[in-house]
């Protein structure tokens, strides 16, 4: 009896392992995207421009048994951390610099980053670094090559930089110069920055669905109208980049499908659908 129980237990574990090998390393077919404004946006002197650091990220979530116990490891498709300026008068976005080596080390989540920005005359000064001490990352290196790469990043970002808006050039500056001109901003354009990004096409910040994760336009449109893709940023990108390029007749048909879906639903389901589809609906309406 004991041997039989052990045999059954081993067989069950073997079956579970087999299932894990078959499904444990698979990923969702729904592209997830997001962006995060870092905690450091600043005004220029006359409040006509905002400088900010932005993280953008795209991935496929794990599915199947690999999601347990903590959601699993996603398949990373795209991540970038970049410094931008936004002209609030002409509604113009300018990408000033990206930080690829630092992004590879820290990832794109803003909680891992520390940034200090300051406008002075026609120049934007900025200091970028990890939130944690460089030595912590050096100690985590697995090889001497990794250690040297981190030390090179520490050297590269040891000093502040400045961006000359007139010449669009970037140069290093010394820390004493930066400290002598820096004044802590009295107010932050945090909320205005987030509002501006709602109006800026997602492709302008690198989140282009067909570049990041190509599949048919019809597949993207269908999953968006049915809210099968839980990523709000992806649904917005599909509306901006795919749906609005269709004929007027097709756009009207998308709106009619949304209206019918809302009419067919009731209670909480109806409220949830209306709330989640609203950004897509507004984009489609603006094209008529």
Order of alpha helices (4+ residues) and beta strands (2+ residues): alpha-beta-beta-beta-beta-beta-alpha-beta-beta-alpha-alpha-beta-beta-alpha-alpha-alpha-alpha-alpha-alpha-alpha
